[in-house]
C-alpha cells in the first residue's frame, strides 16, 4: 500500500473524483443512507490516501482543531469493499494518527464512529466519550484518543 497525505489543493481532479465516488458508494449507497456527503469540510482537510496500484483502496481525512470539533479529528475513514478484511482499516487509522501528531502535535484526537465500529476504534486506542446518538439515521458515538495513550 502506498500512502500519501495531500491538502485539498494538492489533490488532482481524478483523485478528488475517486475519493468522493468511493465515499458516496459506501456511505450513501452501500449503507443506504441518503445524506449530504459533500459537507464543506474537504477544502480545509488533509486527505490520507492509500493506493494499491492505480486504485484508491482506502482514505480518511484529518480536520484541524476548531474546524468541526475542539480537537483535530479523523473522519471519513473508508476502505474499498474489495480491500476489506486485510488489515487496511487498522493501518489507515494508525497512519491518520501519525498525520495528526506530525501536523498538530500532542492534541487529543476526535473521531465520530459508527456505533457498530466502536470496538474496532477502541482497539486502536480511542475511548468512547458520548452516549450513542443518531447521525443521518446511523447510530454513532464520539470517541477521543489521548496522545499519551498510544505513545
C-alpha positions, 0 to 999 in steps of 0.5 A: 500500500502506498500512502500519501497525505495531500491538502485539498489543493494538492489533490488532482481532479481524478483523485478528488473524483475517486475519493468522493465516488468511493465515499458516496458508494459506501456511505450513501449507497452501500449503507443506504443512507441518503445524506449530504456527503459533500459537507464543506469540510474537504477544502480545509482537510488533509486527505490520507490516501492509500493506493494499491496500484492505480486504485484508491483502496482506502482514505480518511481525512484529518480536520484541524482543531476548531474546524468541526470539533475542539480537537483535530479529528479523523473522519471519513475513514473508508476502505474499498469493499474489495480491500476489506478484511486485510488489515487496511482499516487498522493501518489507515487509522494508525497512519491518520494518527501519525498525520495528526501528531506530525501536523498538530502535535500532542492534541487529543484526537476526535473521531465520530464512529459508527456505533457498530465500529466502536470496538474496532476504534477502541482497539486502536486506542480511542475511548468512547466519550458520548452516549450513542446518538443518531447521525443521518439515521446511523447510530454513532458515538464520539470517541477521543484518543489521548496522545499519551495513550498510544505513545 
